[in-house]
Amino acid sequence: MASVPEELAHAQLEWDTPLYRMAVAQFDQAVPVAGIPEEVAERLRYPERSTIVSVPVRMDDGLRVVFPGYRV
């Protein structure tokens, strides 16, 4: 797993979600197969920027559900 500076180790990152952690785990499995140098892989593990939105939707039965949307 990627190393994180101490001051960020306990900070909650807005894009640190179960989906993100799963993507990083899959990325870590692919790095050796793809032959990506570790210094490049380290940079690719963290998005430079991301947008997270909440989309409220009224379902057919009248229930309101909020879905998250991600753009990285």
GIDAHU-V768629 format. One line per field, one symbol per residue. psi: psi as a letter, one per 20 degrees, with the letter a starting at -180 (. if undefined). A space follows every 50 residues. Layout:
psi->???
//
This chain:
psi->qqqpqghihjqophjnrhgghgghghghhhghhikpqhhggghihpqhqq ppqpopporhjipppppqqpo.
//
